[in-house]
Amino acid sequence: MKAIMATKYGPPDVLEMRKVEKPAPKHDEVLIRVHASTVTSGDVWIRSSTYAPWFWVFGRIMYGLFKPRKKIPGNELAGEVESIGMDVKRFKKGDQVYGIIWKTSFGGANAEYICLPEKNVAIKPVNMTYEEAAAVPIGGLTALVLLRKAKIQSGQKVLIYGASGSVGTFAVQLAKYFGAEVTGVCSTANIELVESLGADKVIDYTQEDFTKNGQACDIIFDAVRKTSYSRCKNSLKKQGVYVTVDWPLLTALWTSIASSRKVVFGIASRIEDLDLLRDLIEAGKLRTIIDRSYPLEQIAEAHRYVEKGHKKGNVVINV
């Protein structure tokens, strides 16, 4: 089968199309013919090994000391079940599915086929294309889990910083689903997009600093790792919660110790949450934003685009 390989750290040109052996499912796995996957900011950081200086050693230990431990990138996908292991109960050949690879390294989705444990896969929303569904798991699950950890409630004021990105676009929609009053923060070019997602108010960060407008929020959600608790703390209500996708434990632990308010970080989830996201999608309450699509052969170009840091929603790879 064809697969993208990264045998060393470096610029997008280290990504190569290669022929590799097609995998066979283990007893608890499904073999999926991948129709679409994605390129995320996480893929870019691992491929380039461009971590914060203090995290560099930890990153290399986690992802591979001298080269990526897992060579095939991609951690979310949508496709069709081609075969199943003997113990698989929830799926059959021909099922249209989407899923996520819970890895601290490349997951292997930028390839024609992948084997995943049954617990990592769910039936694809019927009203989504493979492209749209492939872009749901990471952004959708991250937003859902973090809003739950923040104990979001109807009527609360929630600010999403980075509202036009992959996590941010889902966070805006999910916060509205939970009944919150939502303010999105984004650039001028993305105001209409964020408004279309249901945000009650949109702040253009190039024109206004939300930390200086005197408004207090119940939840501030940093969806792009571009703000901090110290900057946002005066914009939180007394019992307000700061949420961040900046998952490295030491950063979050230090922030929690240094603050008197609750700080929510990280991601952990269950596959049942993919079923919930599918239900919301099929009910018309959630949609995917796709910025650009690339064929598998042009994945280096996709990495170059994501690396610029200005994508709207998601960048999808057609396999």
N, C-alpha and C positions, 0 to 999 in steps of 0.2 A: 504494500500500500504506500501511498504518498504521505509524507509527514514533514512538518517543519522541525528543524533541529538547530539547537544552539549549543555548540560544543565548547564554547568559551564565552567569557564576559566581554562586552564591548558594544560598539554602535550597532544600529539595525542591520548592517551588512554581515554580521556574524550569523544571521539567520539563513539557513540553507534548506532548499527542498531536497529531500532524499527518499529513496526507496527503503522501507523497513519491513520487517516481518509483520504480517497481520496478526493481531492478538487473538487468543481463544479464551472464552469465558471460563472462569472457575465455577465451582458449584453454586456460589451465591451471587454470581455476576451476570450482567446482560451485555451482549456485544451490540454496540450501536453503530450504525452507519451515519456518520456525522454529516448533516446538511449545512449547519452554520455554527460558528463559534465566535469569539470576540477577542479584541485586544484591549486590555485594561491598563490603567496606570500601574497596577501591581506587576503586570507582565513586563512593563518597561523598566521598572526599578530593578527587578530581578535580572533581566537580560543585561542591563548596563551596570549593575552593581553600584548605583549612585545613591547610597544611603547617606544620612547625616553622619558626620565624622564620628560622633560618639557611638553610633549604632553599627559602624562598618564591620567591626570584628564579630558582633553578634549576628549580623546579616550573613556574613560568609560562613559562620558555623551552621546557621539554619539552612541556607540555600546551597551550600557547596563552597569549600574553602578556596579551591583554585579554578573551578569551573562549575557550571550549574549541575547540581546533583541529578535533577531530572531534565532530560535534554529537550523534550517536546513541550512547548509552551501551551497556554490556554487552560482556563479553569471553569468555563461554563460552555454549554452547548445545547443544541437541539438536533434531533435526528430520528431515525427509525430503528426499532429493534430488529436485528438480523437473526440472532439466536440467543438462547438462554441456558444458564447452568441448571443442573438437575434439581437444585433446591429452590429455585426462583418460583414464587407463587403469584406475584402481582402483575407480571407482564407476560406477553406472548409475542411471537414473531409478527412483525408488521405494525406493532403499536407505535404511535407517534409520541415521542417523549422529549422532555428537557431535563437537564440535571446540572449538578455542580460537583467539582472535585475538591474535597476538603484536604488541601495539602498546604504545607509551608514552603512549597517550591512550585515550579511549573507542574501543571496537571496533566497535560497530554491531549488537550482537546483540539489543537490545531493540526489535525490529521484526518484521514479519511475514515478511520475506525478507532473506537476506543472501547475498552471493557470497564464497566463501573459496577460497584456493589449495588444490589437492588435498592438498598436504603438511600442511595444518592440520586435516585431517579424518580420522576413523577410524570404522569400523563400530561402532554402539552395542551395548553388552552386551544379549544377548537376554533376560536376566532382570531388566532394569531398565525402568521407565517412562521416558518422555521427561523428566519432572520430575527423577527420580533421576539420570539420565545427564547432564543439563545441569549438575549441581552437582559433577561429578567433575573436570573438567580443571584448573582453577586450584588448588584445594586438593590434589587427588591428585598432580598433577605437581610442585607446590612441595614437598610432603612427600617424595616419591620422590627428586627430584633432590638435595635437601639432605641426606637420610640417606645417599645414595650418596657425596656429596662428603665427608661425615664418615667415610666408610669403615666404616660400621656392620658389626659382626660378631656372630655367634651367641654368646650368653653375656654380652655386654656389658650394663652397667647404663645405661639411657637414661631421662632425665627430660624429659617434654613439658610445658612451661609454656604454659597456654592449651589444655588438652587437649580442651575441649568446643567449640572453634571449627571453622571450615571446614578450615584446614590441620591443626589439632591432632587432630581426629577421624581424619583419614587417617594422620597421623604415628603415632598410637598403634597403629592396625591394621597399618601397614607395618612398624613396628619389631618387632611381634610376629611378623609373617611372616618377618622376617630372623633371628628367634631370640633377640631381646634380652629382658632383664628390664625391664619398662616401669613407670615411675611417672608417673602423670598428675597435674597440678596444675590445680585448677579451683575453682569456688565450691561452696557447700553444695548448691545446687539441682541441680548437674550431676554429683554423685558417682555416682549409679546409672547414668547414661548412660555415663560414662567406664569404669566397671567392665564394662558390657555390651560394650564394644569390645575387652575383653581385657586391660586394664591389670592388672598384678600388684598394684599398690598405688596408692591415690588419696589425695592430700593436699589438704585443704580450705585454701586460702590465707587464708581469713578466720579460721582457727583455728591455723594452724601456718606458720611461716616455714621453707621447706625449706632455706634457706641456713644455718640454725642448728641443724639436727638431727644434724650430724656425719657424714652420709652422703656418700660421694664417688661421682661418676658418670663414666662414660666419655664420655657425650655429654649435654649439656644443650641442648635445642631450644626456643628462644623462638619460639612460633608466633603471638604476638599483639603483638609490639613493646612489651611492658609490663615487661620487665626489661632487664638489661644484663650485659655481660661483667664489668664491675667488681664488680657485685653477686654474680655467680655463680662467680667464679674460684676461691674457696676451697672450692667444692663439686665441683670437677673433680679427677679423678685427675691424676697428674703429666703424662701424655700425653693428657689429656682434650681434647675438642673442644667449643667453644661454637658453636652453630648459631643463626642468626637470620634471620627473614624481613624484617628492616629492611634493604632492599636498596640504598638510596642509597649510591653508591660512596664518597663522602667519609667517611660514618659508619663504614662497614666498614673502609676503609683506615686511618683513625685508630685504630680498635680493634685492628686487626692489628699496627700499629706499636707501640702502647702495651702489647701483651701478648706474653708469651713463648710462649704456647700457640697452637695453631692456631684461627683463627676462620673459620667457613664462613658465607657469605652469598649472597644473590642467587638467581636462577633462570634456567636455560637448559635447553632440553630438545629432544628429537626427537619426531616424531609416533609413532615406534615405541613410545615410552613409553605412549602412549594405548592401543596394542594390548596392552601388558603389563598395564596397569590393567584392561582389559576381560577378559583371561584370569583375573586374580585375582578379579574380580567374579563371573564365570561359574563359578568354582571355589568360590564361597562364602566367600572369604577377605577380602573387602572390601565394605563397604556405605556408602551415603550417608546422612547425617543431615540431614533437612530440618526446620527449625524452623517456618517459615511459608511459605505460598504466596499470591501475589496475582495477580489478572488484570492484564494490561498497562495497563489504564485506571487502576489504583490504584498505579502505580509510585512516586508521590510518598510514599504511605503506607509502602511498602516501604523507601524511603530513610530516612524518619523512624525506622523501627524499627531498621534497621542502624546508624544514626547514634548510637543510644543505647549501642552497644558491648557488648550482652549477649546477642547471638544464639547459639543452639546450632546448630552445624553451618552450614547454608546457608539462605538466603532465595531462593525460586524465583519466577520470573515465568512465568505461563501466557500464552502468546501466542495 
